[in-house]
Amino acid sequence: MGYLLWFGIVALVFALMHFFTELSAKQKGIISLVVTLLVIGAIAYNIRSDRDREQVNSVVLKYEQGQMLMCRGTEVNSTTFDYSVGTQSFVGNRGTKYFQQIFNARECQ
């Protein structure tokens, strides 16, 4: 739905440039290219964000199911690490050899 909104905004900008400006064809082309690159960059950022979020959700689901995770060569599970929702990271439990070690959920598999 967000893509349709952006498409509408871009179409409106192009219509305004066509009917209400004294810009030359070259200037309109440059503006069109810049707007197109911005939209493509925003779409690429959203796709990357979605993939990253899916990967983190997958890691957290495995953790909650009691499976073993590998984070930078260290085995992470629910007995040795707690999951911090706010920072999306695993923090070593007190009384374990991993106490105060922190791993970002994005680093785990």
Phi and psi in radians as a Rosetta constraint file:
Dihedral C 1 N 2 CA 2 C 2 CIRCULARHARMONIC -1.091 0.35
Dihedral N 2 CA 2 C 2 N 3 CIRCULARHARMONIC -0.591 0.35
Dihedral C 2 N 3 CA 3 C 3 CIRCULARHARMONIC -1.158 0.35
Dihedral N 3 CA 3 C 3 N 4 CIRCULARHARMONIC -0.635 0.35
Dihedral C 3 N 4 CA 4 C 4 CIRCULARHARMONIC -1.147 0.35
Dihedral N 4 CA 4 C 4 N 5 CIRCULARHARMONIC -0.676 0.35
Dihedral C 4 N 5 CA 5 C 5 CIRCULARHARMONIC -1.088 0.35
Dihedral N 5 CA 5 C 5 N 6 CIRCULARHARMONIC -0.809 0.35
Dihedral C 5 N 6 CA 6 C 6 CIRCULARHARMONIC -1.090 0.35
Dihedral N 6 CA 6 C 6 N 7 CIRCULARHARMONIC -0.691 0.35
Dihedral C 6 N 7 CA 7 C 7 CIRCULARHARMONIC -1.077 0.35
Dihedral N 7 CA 7 C 7 N 8 CIRCULARHARMONIC -0.722 0.35
Dihedral C 7 N 8 CA 8 C 8 CIRCULARHARMONIC -1.113 0.35
Dihedral N 8 CA 8 C 8 N 9 CIRCULARHARMONIC -0.724 0.35
Dihedral C 8 N 9 CA 9 C 9 CIRCULARHARMONIC -1.137 0.35
Dihedral N 9 CA 9 C 9 N 10 CIRCULARHARMONIC -0.768 0.35
Dihedral C 9 N 10 CA 10 C 10 CIRCULARHARMONIC -1.105 0.35
Dihedral N 10 CA 10 C 10 N 11 CIRCULARHARMONIC -0.755 0.35
Dihedral C 10 N 11 CA 11 C 11 CIRCULARHARMONIC -1.086 0.35
Dihedral N 11 CA 11 C 11 N 12 CIRCULARHARMONIC -0.684 0.35
Dihedral C 11 N 12 CA 12 C 12 CIRCULARHARMONIC -1.131 0.35
Dihedral N 12 CA 12 C 12 N 13 CIRCULARHARMONIC -0.723 0.35
Dihedral C 12 N 13 CA 13 C 13 CIRCULARHARMONIC -1.098 0.35
Dihedral N 13 CA 13 C 13 N 14 CIRCULARHARMONIC -0.765 0.35
Dihedral C 13 N 14 CA 14 C 14 CIRCULARHARMONIC -1.113 0.35
Dihedral N 14 CA 14 C 14 N 15 CIRCULARHARMONIC -0.705 0.35
Dihedral C 14 N 15 CA 15 C 15 CIRCULARHARMONIC -1.120 0.35
Dihedral N 15 CA 15 C 15 N 16 CIRCULARHARMONIC -0.731 0.35
Dihedral C 15 N 16 CA 16 C 16 CIRCULARHARMONIC -1.107 0.35
Dihedral N 16 CA 16 C 16 N 17 CIRCULARHARMONIC -0.711 0.35
Dihedral C 16 N 17 CA 17 C 17 CIRCULARHARMONIC -1.134 0.35
Dihedral N 17 CA 17 C 17 N 18 CIRCULARHARMONIC -0.620 0.35
Dihedral C 17 N 18 CA 18 C 18 CIRCULARHARMONIC -1.266 0.35
Dihedral N 18 CA 18 C 18 N 19 CIRCULARHARMONIC -0.751 0.35
Dihedral C 18 N 19 CA 19 C 19 CIRCULARHARMONIC -1.662 0.35
Dihedral N 19 CA 19 C 19 N 20 CIRCULARHARMONIC -0.511 0.35
Dihedral C 19 N 20 CA 20 C 20 CIRCULARHARMONIC -2.076 0.35
Dihedral N 20 CA 20 C 20 N 21 CIRCULARHARMONIC 0.344 0.35
Dihedral C 20 N 21 CA 21 C 21 CIRCULARHARMONIC -2.246 0.35
Dihedral N 21 CA 21 C 21 N 22 CIRCULARHARMONIC 2.795 0.35
Dihedral C 21 N 22 CA 22 C 22 CIRCULARHARMONIC -1.853 0.35
Dihedral N 22 CA 22 C 22 N 23 CIRCULARHARMONIC 0.461 0.35
Dihedral C 22 N 23 CA 23 C 23 CIRCULARHARMONIC -1.329 0.35
Dihedral N 23 CA 23 C 23 N 24 CIRCULARHARMONIC 2.600 0.35
Dihedral C 23 N 24 CA 24 C 24 CIRCULARHARMONIC -1.329 0.35
Dihedral N 24 CA 24 C 24 N 25 CIRCULARHARMONIC 2.923 0.35
Dihedral C 24 N 25 CA 25 C 25 CIRCULARHARMONIC -1.078 0.35
Dihedral N 25 CA 25 C 25 N 26 CIRCULARHARMONIC -0.649 0.35
Dihedral C 25 N 26 CA 26 C 26 CIRCULARHARMONIC -1.135 0.35
Dihedral N 26 CA 26 C 26 N 27 CIRCULARHARMONIC -0.755 0.35
Dihedral C 26 N 27 CA 27 C 27 CIRCULARHARMONIC -1.140 0.35
Dihedral N 27 CA 27 C 27 N 28 CIRCULARHARMONIC -0.708 0.35
Dihedral C 27 N 28 CA 28 C 28 CIRCULARHARMONIC -1.118 0.35
Dihedral N 28 CA 28 C 28 N 29 CIRCULARHARMONIC -0.668 0.35
Dihedral C 28 N 29 CA 29 C 29 CIRCULARHARMONIC -1.104 0.35
Dihedral N 29 CA 29 C 29 N 30 CIRCULARHARMONIC -0.739 0.35
Dihedral C 29 N 30 CA 30 C 30 CIRCULARHARMONIC -1.135 0.35
Dihedral N 30 CA 30 C 30 N 31 CIRCULARHARMONIC -0.770 0.35
Dihedral C 30 N 31 CA 31 C 31 CIRCULARHARMONIC -1.099 0.35
Dihedral N 31 CA 31 C 31 N 32 CIRCULARHARMONIC -0.727 0.35
Dihedral C 31 N 32 CA 32 C 32 CIRCULARHARMONIC -1.081 0.35
Dihedral N 32 CA 32 C 32 N 33 CIRCULARHARMONIC -0.739 0.35
Dihedral C 32 N 33 CA 33 C 33 CIRCULARHARMONIC -1.107 0.35
Dihedral N 33 CA 33 C 33 N 34 CIRCULARHARMONIC -0.774 0.35
Dihedral C 33 N 34 CA 34 C 34 CIRCULARHARMONIC -1.112 0.35
Dihedral N 34 CA 34 C 34 N 35 CIRCULARHARMONIC -0.784 0.35
Dihedral C 34 N 35 CA 35 C 35 CIRCULARHARMONIC -1.116 0.35
Dihedral N 35 CA 35 C 35 N 36 CIRCULARHARMONIC -0.735 0.35
Dihedral C 35 N 36 CA 36 C 36 CIRCULARHARMONIC -1.078 0.35
Dihedral N 36 CA 36 C 36 N 37 CIRCULARHARMONIC -0.773 0.35
Dihedral C 36 N 37 CA 37 C 37 CIRCULARHARMONIC -1.105 0.35
Dihedral N 37 CA 37 C 37 N 38 CIRCULARHARMONIC -0.679 0.35
Dihedral C 37 N 38 CA 38 C 38 CIRCULARHARMONIC -1.105 0.35
Dihedral N 38 CA 38 C 38 N 39 CIRCULARHARMONIC -0.750 0.35
Dihedral C 38 N 39 CA 39 C 39 CIRCULARHARMONIC -1.149 0.35
Dihedral N 39 CA 39 C 39 N 40 CIRCULARHARMONIC -0.761 0.35
Dihedral C 39 N 40 CA 40 C 40 CIRCULARHARMONIC -1.087 0.35
Dihedral N 40 CA 40 C 40 N 41 CIRCULARHARMONIC -0.714 0.35
Dihedral C 40 N 41 CA 41 C 41 CIRCULARHARMONIC -1.095 0.35
Dihedral N 41 CA 41 C 41 N 42 CIRCULARHARMONIC -0.711 0.35
Dihedral C 41 N 42 CA 42 C 42 CIRCULARHARMONIC -1.150 0.35
Dihedral N 42 CA 42 C 42 N 43 CIRCULARHARMONIC -0.703 0.35
Dihedral C 42 N 43 CA 43 C 43 CIRCULARHARMONIC -1.144 0.35
Dihedral N 43 CA 43 C 43 N 44 CIRCULARHARMONIC -0.758 0.35
Dihedral C 43 N 44 CA 44 C 44 CIRCULARHARMONIC -1.090 0.35
Dihedral N 44 CA 44 C 44 N 45 CIRCULARHARMONIC -0.705 0.35
Dihedral C 44 N 45 CA 45 C 45 CIRCULARHARMONIC -1.097 0.35
Dihedral N 45 CA 45 C 45 N 46 CIRCULARHARMONIC -0.758 0.35
Dihedral C 45 N 46 CA 46 C 46 CIRCULARHARMONIC -1.117 0.35
Dihedral N 46 CA 46 C 46 N 47 CIRCULARHARMONIC -0.714 0.35
Dihedral C 46 N 47 CA 47 C 47 CIRCULARHARMONIC -1.118 0.35
Dihedral N 47 CA 47 C 47 N 48 CIRCULARHARMONIC -0.758 0.35
Dihedral C 47 N 48 CA 48 C 48 CIRCULARHARMONIC -1.126 0.35
Dihedral N 48 CA 48 C 48 N 49 CIRCULARHARMONIC -0.719 0.35
Dihedral C 48 N 49 CA 49 C 49 CIRCULARHARMONIC -1.082 0.35
Dihedral N 49 CA 49 C 49 N 50 CIRCULARHARMONIC -0.747 0.35
Dihedral C 49 N 50 CA 50 C 50 CIRCULARHARMONIC -1.090 0.35
Dihedral N 50 CA 50 C 50 N 51 CIRCULARHARMONIC -0.762 0.35
Dihedral C 50 N 51 CA 51 C 51 CIRCULARHARMONIC -1.099 0.35
Dihedral N 51 CA 51 C 51 N 52 CIRCULARHARMONIC -0.742 0.35
Dihedral C 51 N 52 CA 52 C 52 CIRCULARHARMONIC -1.110 0.35
Dihedral N 52 CA 52 C 52 N 53 CIRCULARHARMONIC -0.758 0.35
Dihedral C 52 N 53 CA 53 C 53 CIRCULARHARMONIC -1.118 0.35
Dihedral N 53 CA 53 C 53 N 54 CIRCULARHARMONIC -0.719 0.35
Dihedral C 53 N 54 CA 54 C 54 CIRCULARHARMONIC -1.101 0.35
Dihedral N 54 CA 54 C 54 N 55 CIRCULARHARMONIC -0.691 0.35
Dihedral C 54 N 55 CA 55 C 55 CIRCULARHARMONIC -1.142 0.35
Dihedral N 55 CA 55 C 55 N 56 CIRCULARHARMONIC -0.759 0.35
Dihedral C 55 N 56 CA 56 C 56 CIRCULARHARMONIC -1.134 0.35
Dihedral N 56 CA 56 C 56 N 57 CIRCULARHARMONIC -0.747 0.35
Dihedral C 56 N 57 CA 57 C 57 CIRCULARHARMONIC -1.075 0.35
Dihedral N 57 CA 57 C 57 N 58 CIRCULARHARMONIC -0.661 0.35
Dihedral C 57 N 58 CA 58 C 58 CIRCULARHARMONIC -1.125 0.35
Dihedral N 58 CA 58 C 58 N 59 CIRCULARHARMONIC -0.756 0.35
Dihedral C 58 N 59 CA 59 C 59 CIRCULARHARMONIC -1.114 0.35
Dihedral N 59 CA 59 C 59 N 60 CIRCULARHARMONIC -0.778 0.35
Dihedral C 59 N 60 CA 60 C 60 CIRCULARHARMONIC -1.130 0.35
Dihedral N 60 CA 60 C 60 N 61 CIRCULARHARMONIC -0.688 0.35
Dihedral C 60 N 61 CA 61 C 61 CIRCULARHARMONIC -1.083 0.35
Dihedral N 61 CA 61 C 61 N 62 CIRCULARHARMONIC -0.778 0.35
Dihedral C 61 N 62 CA 62 C 62 CIRCULARHARMONIC -1.061 0.35
Dihedral N 62 CA 62 C 62 N 63 CIRCULARHARMONIC -0.729 0.35
Dihedral C 62 N 63 CA 63 C 63 CIRCULARHARMONIC -1.079 0.35
Dihedral N 63 CA 63 C 63 N 64 CIRCULARHARMONIC -0.796 0.35
Dihedral C 63 N 64 CA 64 C 64 CIRCULARHARMONIC -1.195 0.35
Dihedral N 64 CA 64 C 64 N 65 CIRCULARHARMONIC -0.444 0.35
Dihedral C 64 N 65 CA 65 C 65 CIRCULARHARMONIC -1.431 0.35
Dihedral N 65 CA 65 C 65 N 66 CIRCULARHARMONIC -0.054 0.35
Dihedral C 65 N 66 CA 66 C 66 CIRCULARHARMONIC 1.541 0.35
Dihedral N 66 CA 66 C 66 N 67 CIRCULARHARMONIC 0.198 0.35
Dihedral C 66 N 67 CA 67 C 67 CIRCULARHARMONIC -1.399 0.35
Dihedral N 67 CA 67 C 67 N 68 CIRCULARHARMONIC 2.760 0.35
Dihedral C 67 N 68 CA 68 C 68 CIRCULARHARMONIC -1.453 0.35
Dihedral N 68 CA 68 C 68 N 69 CIRCULARHARMONIC 2.335 0.35
Dihedral C 68 N 69 CA 69 C 69 CIRCULARHARMONIC -1.970 0.35
Dihedral N 69 CA 69 C 69 N 70 CIRCULARHARMONIC 2.684 0.35
Dihedral C 69 N 70 CA 70 C 70 CIRCULARHARMONIC -1.961 0.35
Dihedral N 70 CA 70 C 70 N 71 CIRCULARHARMONIC 2.087 0.35
Dihedral C 70 N 71 CA 71 C 71 CIRCULARHARMONIC -2.175 0.35
Dihedral N 71 CA 71 C 71 N 72 CIRCULARHARMONIC 1.890 0.35
Dihedral C 71 N 72 CA 72 C 72 CIRCULARHARMONIC 0.869 0.35
Dihedral N 72 CA 72 C 72 N 73 CIRCULARHARMONIC 0.761 0.35
Dihedral C 72 N 73 CA 73 C 73 CIRCULARHARMONIC 1.466 0.35
Dihedral N 73 CA 73 C 73 N 74 CIRCULARHARMONIC 0.056 0.35
Dihedral C 73 N 74 CA 74 C 74 CIRCULARHARMONIC -1.950 0.35
Dihedral N 74 CA 74 C 74 N 75 CIRCULARHARMONIC 2.378 0.35
Dihedral C 74 N 75 CA 75 C 75 CIRCULARHARMONIC -1.384 0.35
Dihedral N 75 CA 75 C 75 N 76 CIRCULARHARMONIC 2.213 0.35
Dihedral C 75 N 76 CA 76 C 76 CIRCULARHARMONIC -2.036 0.35
Dihedral N 76 CA 76 C 76 N 77 CIRCULARHARMONIC 2.258 0.35
Dihedral C 76 N 77 CA 77 C 77 CIRCULARHARMONIC -2.553 0.35
Dihedral N 77 CA 77 C 77 N 78 CIRCULARHARMONIC 3.113 0.35
Dihedral C 77 N 78 CA 78 C 78 CIRCULARHARMONIC -1.282 0.35
Dihedral N 78 CA 78 C 78 N 79 CIRCULARHARMONIC -0.242 0.35
Dihedral C 78 N 79 CA 79 C 79 CIRCULARHARMONIC -1.498 0.35
Dihedral N 79 CA 79 C 79 N 80 CIRCULARHARMONIC -0.453 0.35
Dihedral C 79 N 80 CA 80 C 80 CIRCULARHARMONIC -1.864 0.35
Dihedral N 80 CA 80 C 80 N 81 CIRCULARHARMONIC -0.289 0.35
Dihedral C 80 N 81 CA 81 C 81 CIRCULARHARMONIC -2.379 0.35
Dihedral N 81 CA 81 C 81 N 82 CIRCULARHARMONIC 2.589 0.35
Dihedral C 81 N 82 CA 82 C 82 CIRCULARHARMONIC -1.830 0.35
Dihedral N 82 CA 82 C 82 N 83 CIRCULARHARMONIC 2.661 0.35
Dihedral C 82 N 83 CA 83 C 83 CIRCULARHARMONIC -1.753 0.35
Dihedral N 83 CA 83 C 83 N 84 CIRCULARHARMONIC 2.228 0.35
Dihedral C 83 N 84 CA 84 C 84 CIRCULARHARMONIC -1.734 0.35
Dihedral N 84 CA 84 C 84 N 85 CIRCULARHARMONIC 1.974 0.35
Dihedral C 84 N 85 CA 85 C 85 CIRCULARHARMONIC -1.164 0.35
Dihedral N 85 CA 85 C 85 N 86 CIRCULARHARMONIC -0.726 0.35
Dihedral C 85 N 86 CA 86 C 86 CIRCULARHARMONIC -1.081 0.35
Dihedral N 86 CA 86 C 86 N 87 CIRCULARHARMONIC -0.669 0.35
Dihedral C 86 N 87 CA 87 C 87 CIRCULARHARMONIC -1.827 0.35
Dihedral N 87 CA 87 C 87 N 88 CIRCULARHARMONIC -0.024 0.35
Dihedral C 87 N 88 CA 88 C 88 CIRCULARHARMONIC 0.861 0.35
Dihedral N 88 CA 88 C 88 N 89 CIRCULARHARMONIC 0.950 0.35
Dihedral C 88 N 89 CA 89 C 89 CIRCULARHARMONIC -2.451 0.35
Dihedral N 89 CA 89 C 89 N 90 CIRCULARHARMONIC 2.842 0.35
Dihedral C 89 N 90 CA 90 C 90 CIRCULARHARMONIC -1.843 0.35
Dihedral N 90 CA 90 C 90 N 91 CIRCULARHARMONIC 2.249 0.35
Dihedral C 90 N 91 CA 91 C 91 CIRCULARHARMONIC -2.035 0.35
Dihedral N 91 CA 91 C 91 N 92 CIRCULARHARMONIC 2.281 0.35
Dihedral C 91 N 92 CA 92 C 92 CIRCULARHARMONIC -1.091 0.35
Dihedral N 92 CA 92 C 92 N 93 CIRCULARHARMONIC 2.391 0.35
Dihedral C 92 N 93 CA 93 C 93 CIRCULARHARMONIC -1.290 0.35
Dihedral N 93 CA 93 C 93 N 94 CIRCULARHARMONIC 2.637 0.35
Dihedral C 93 N 94 CA 94 C 94 CIRCULARHARMONIC -1.143 0.35
Dihedral N 94 CA 94 C 94 N 95 CIRCULARHARMONIC 2.414 0.35
Dihedral C 94 N 95 CA 95 C 95 CIRCULARHARMONIC 1.575 0.35
Dihedral N 95 CA 95 C 95 N 96 CIRCULARHARMONIC 0.013 0.35
Dihedral C 95 N 96 CA 96 C 96 CIRCULARHARMONIC -1.966 0.35
Dihedral N 96 CA 96 C 96 N 97 CIRCULARHARMONIC 2.899 0.35
Dihedral C 96 N 97 CA 97 C 97 CIRCULARHARMONIC -1.254 0.35
Dihedral N 97 CA 97 C 97 N 98 CIRCULARHARMONIC -0.147 0.35
Dihedral C 97 N 98 CA 98 C 98 CIRCULARHARMONIC -1.715 0.35
Dihedral N 98 CA 98 C 98 N 99 CIRCULARHARMONIC 0.191 0.35
Dihedral C 98 N 99 CA 99 C 99 CIRCULARHARMONIC -0.939 0.35
Dihedral N 99 CA 99 C 99 N 100 CIRCULARHARMONIC 2.262 0.35
Dihedral C 99 N 100 CA 100 C 100 CIRCULARHARMONIC 1.229 0.35
Dihedral N 100 CA 100 C 100 N 101 CIRCULARHARMONIC 0.184 0.35
Dihedral C 100 N 101 CA 101 C 101 CIRCULARHARMONIC -1.499 0.35
Dihedral N 101 CA 101 C 101 N 102 CIRCULARHARMONIC 2.452 0.35
Dihedral C 101 N 102 CA 102 C 102 CIRCULARHARMONIC -2.225 0.35
Dihedral N 102 CA 102 C 102 N 103 CIRCULARHARMONIC 2.312 0.35
Dihedral C 102 N 103 CA 103 C 103 CIRCULARHARMONIC -2.194 0.35
Dihedral N 103 CA 103 C 103 N 104 CIRCULARHARMONIC 2.258 0.35
Dihedral C 103 N 104 CA 104 C 104 CIRCULARHARMONIC -1.232 0.35
Dihedral N 104 CA 104 C 104 N 105 CIRCULARHARMONIC 2.432 0.35
Dihedral C 104 N 105 CA 105 C 105 CIRCULARHARMONIC -1.098 0.35
Dihedral N 105 CA 105 C 105 N 106 CIRCULARHARMONIC -0.429 0.35
Dihedral C 105 N 106 CA 106 C 106 CIRCULARHARMONIC -1.211 0.35
Dihedral N 106 CA 106 C 106 N 107 CIRCULARHARMONIC -0.343 0.35
Dihedral C 106 N 107 CA 107 C 107 CIRCULARHARMONIC -1.512 0.35
Dihedral N 107 CA 107 C 107 N 108 CIRCULARHARMONIC -0.094 0.35
Dihedral C 107 N 108 CA 108 C 108 CIRCULARHARMONIC -1.770 0.35
Dihedral N 108 CA 108 C 108 N 109 CIRCULARHARMONIC 2.740 0.35
